[in-house]
Amino acid sequence: MTTSSGGSEGFRVGAGESPGDAVLRCVAAEKGCEVLDLAPLQDTIDVHALDQLFEAPGVEALEFSYEGFDVSVEPDRIYLTEQQ
């Protein structure tokens, strides 16, 4: 697997940005396209649950596949690894 340009530091989740919106922004940046050009994230993961997940104590990360990337979501960072 190849690490994306988010690198080992990943992409920062912006202040006030939901995890779902951050995933879309980061994947679109990696693919060089607009967010609207991506498949609906809701078809891959429950976006409402993703956005609420880190409000629960003890949750450190969530991983899933989307648009050719393995996505790891942490409370303040998004990591993308291109699938081979």
Contacts in CASP RR format, 6 or more apart in sequence:
PFRMAT RR
TARGET T0000
AUTHOR 0000-0000-0000
METHOD contacts of the structure
MODEL  1
MTTSSGGSEGFRVGAGESPGDAVLRCVAAEKGCEVLDLAPLQDTIDVHAL
DQLFEAPGVEALEFSYEGFDVSVEPDRIYLTEQQ
1 70 0 8 1.000
1 81 0 8 1.000
1 82 0 8 1.000
1 83 0 8 1.000
1 84 0 8 1.000
2 81 0 8 1.000
2 82 0 8 1.000
2 84 0 8 1.000
3 80 0 8 1.000
3 81 0 8 1.000
3 82 0 8 1.000
4 10 0 8 1.000
4 30 0 8 1.000
4 69 0 8 1.000
4 79 0 8 1.000
4 80 0 8 1.000
4 81 0 8 1.000
4 82 0 8 1.000
5 29 0 8 1.000
5 30 0 8 1.000
6 26 0 8 1.000
6 30 0 8 1.000
6 79 0 8 1.000
6 80 0 8 1.000
7 79 0 8 1.000
9 77 0 8 1.000
10 77 0 8 1.000
10 78 0 8 1.000
10 79 0 8 1.000
10 80 0 8 1.000
11 22 0 8 1.000
11 25 0 8 1.000
11 26 0 8 1.000
11 29 0 8 1.000
11 77 0 8 1.000
11 78 0 8 1.000
11 79 0 8 1.000
11 80 0 8 1.000
12 76 0 8 1.000
12 77 0 8 1.000
13 19 0 8 1.000
13 22 0 8 1.000
13 75 0 8 1.000
13 76 0 8 1.000
13 77 0 8 1.000
13 78 0 8 1.000
14 22 0 8 1.000
17 25 0 8 1.000
18 51 0 8 1.000
19 50 0 8 1.000
19 51 0 8 1.000
19 53 0 8 1.000
19 54 0 8 1.000
19 73 0 8 1.000
19 78 0 8 1.000
20 41 0 8 1.000
20 47 0 8 1.000
20 50 0 8 1.000
20 51 0 8 1.000
20 73 0 8 1.000
22 73 0 8 1.000
22 78 0 8 1.000
23 41 0 8 1.000
23 50 0 8 1.000
23 66 0 8 1.000
23 71 0 8 1.000
23 73 0 8 1.000
23 78 0 8 1.000
24 35 0 8 1.000
24 38 0 8 1.000
24 41 0 8 1.000
25 35 0 8 1.000
26 78 0 8 1.000
26 80 0 8 1.000
27 38 0 8 1.000
27 66 0 8 1.000
27 67 0 8 1.000
27 69 0 8 1.000
27 71 0 8 1.000
27 80 0 8 1.000
28 34 0 8 1.000
28 35 0 8 1.000
28 37 0 8 1.000
28 38 0 8 1.000
30 69 0 8 1.000
30 80 0 8 1.000
30 82 0 8 1.000
31 37 0 8 1.000
31 38 0 8 1.000
31 67 0 8 1.000
38 67 0 8 1.000
39 66 0 8 1.000
39 67 0 8 1.000
41 47 0 8 1.000
41 66 0 8 1.000
44 64 0 8 1.000
44 65 0 8 1.000
44 66 0 8 1.000
45 64 0 8 1.000
45 66 0 8 1.000
50 62 0 8 1.000
50 73 0 8 1.000
53 59 0 8 1.000
53 62 0 8 1.000
53 73 0 8 1.000
54 75 0 8 1.000
59 75 0 8 1.000
60 74 0 8 1.000
60 75 0 8 1.000
61 72 0 8 1.000
61 73 0 8 1.000
61 74 0 8 1.000
62 72 0 8 1.000
62 73 0 8 1.000
63 70 0 8 1.000
63 71 0 8 1.000
63 72 0 8 1.000
63 73 0 8 1.000
64 70 0 8 1.000
64 71 0 8 1.000
65 71 0 8 1.000
65 83 0 8 1.000
68 82 0 8 1.000
68 83 0 8 1.000
69 80 0 8 1.000
69 81 0 8 1.000
69 82 0 8 1.000
69 83 0 8 1.000
70 80 0 8 1.000
70 81 0 8 1.000
70 83 0 8 1.000
71 78 0 8 1.000
71 79 0 8 1.000
71 80 0 8 1.000
72 78 0 8 1.000
72 79 0 8 1.000
72 80 0 8 1.000
72 81 0 8 1.000
END
